[in-house]
Amino acid sequence: MKVIAISIGVSLFCGPAVAQQAEPAAATAVQSRKAYDDCVYESVAAQLRQMAAGARQNADFSFLGEQSFLACATEERVLGMNMIADDFSPSMVQATLLGIRAQIKRTIRQIVADPGKYAK
């Protein structure tokens, strides 16, 4: 009886830890991609808020995007490390990250071209 009680106690104590370790890699990759995207878009928005209204019209959104990539380097590294954990080769990680950056820059240009479409 004592062994059963100890087993139940150990399983209750360790259960959540085991469940967290068993989280699928795909969910982690999705979370890190979302964190990276959110970081970049929030950084662009913060840069725009700091500009005078007249300067926003002439803003170089490619430059703002590049500055945001620099600001979100940690999130980008996390995303890359998740890819490595999923057995991506280093060259595939670099190619994928470049593709993600290009996609984000396209989205920024689309938002600038039609801000009403993306308004909350």
C-alpha positions in Angstrom: 0.0 0.0 0.0 2.8 2.3 0.9 4.5 1.7 -2.5 1.2 2.5 -4.3 0.9 5.8 -2.4 4.5 6.8 -3.2 4.0 5.9 -6.9 0.8 8.0 -7.1 2.6 10.9 -5.4 5.6 10.7 -7.8 3.3 10.5 -10.8 1.4 13.5 -9.7 4.5 15.4 -9.0 6.3 14.5 -12.3 3.3 14.3 -14.5 3.2 18.0 -15.6 7.0 18.0 -16.2 6.8 14.9 -18.4 3.9 16.4 -20.3 5.8 19.7 -20.9 8.8 17.7 -22.2 6.6 15.8 -24.6 5.4 19.0 -26.2 5.6 18.5 -30.0 8.5 20.2 -31.8 6.0 21.6 -34.3 4.2 23.6 -31.5 7.5 25.0 -30.3 8.4 26.0 -33.9 5.1 27.7 -34.4 5.5 29.6 -31.1 9.0 30.7 -31.9 7.9 31.8 -35.4 5.0 33.8 -33.9 7.3 35.4 -31.3 9.7 36.4 -34.1 7.0 37.8 -36.4 5.4 39.7 -33.4 8.7 41.1 -32.4 9.5 42.4 -35.9 6.0 43.9 -36.5 6.0 45.5 -33.0 9.5 47.0 -33.6 8.4 48.5 -37.0 5.3 50.0 -35.3 7.4 51.4 -32.4 9.8 53.1 -34.9 6.8 54.6 -36.8 5.3 55.9 -33.5 8.6 57.7 -32.8 8.5 59.5 -36.1 6.8 62.8 -36.8 3.6 62.4 -38.8 5.1 64.0 -41.9 8.2 61.7 -41.7 6.0 58.6 -41.7 4.8 59.3 -45.2 8.4 59.2 -46.5 9.7 56.4 -44.3 11.9 53.8 -45.8 10.1 50.7 -44.8 12.8 48.4 -46.0 15.2 50.2 -43.6 12.6 50.0 -40.8 12.3 46.2 -41.4 16.1 45.7 -41.4 16.3 47.7 -38.1 13.6 45.5 -36.7 15.4 42.3 -37.7 18.4 43.6 -35.7 16.2 44.4 -32.8 14.7 40.9 -32.9 18.0 39.0 -33.3 17.4 36.9 -30.1 14.0 35.7 -31.4 15.6 34.9 -34.8 18.3 32.9 -33.0 15.6 30.9 -31.1 13.8 30.2 -34.3 17.1 29.0 -35.9 17.9 26.8 -33.0 14.5 25.2 -33.2 15.1 24.4 -36.8 18.5 22.9 -35.9 16.7 20.8 -33.3 14.4 19.7 -36.1 17.4 18.5 -38.0 17.7 21.4 -40.5 21.2 21.8 -41.9 22.9 25.1 -41.2 22.5 26.1 -44.8 18.8 25.2 -44.7 18.4 27.3 -41.5 20.0 30.3 -43.2 17.8 29.9 -46.4 14.7 29.5 -44.3 15.5 32.6 -42.2 16.1 34.6 -45.3 12.8 33.4 -46.7 11.0 34.4 -43.5 12.6 37.9 -43.6 11.6 38.3 -47.2 8.0 37.3 -46.4 7.9 39.8 -43.5 9.2 42.6 -45.7 6.5 41.8 -48.3 3.9 41.9 -45.6 5.2 45.3 -44.4 5.0 46.7 -47.9 1.4 45.3 -48.3 0.4 47.0 -45.0 1.9 50.3 -46.2 0.1 50.0 -49.5 -3.3 49.2 -48.0 -3.3 50.1 -44.3 -7.1 49.9 -44.0 -7.0 46.2 -44.9 -4.8 45.5 -41.9 -6.5 47.8 -39.3 -7.7 46.1 -36.2 
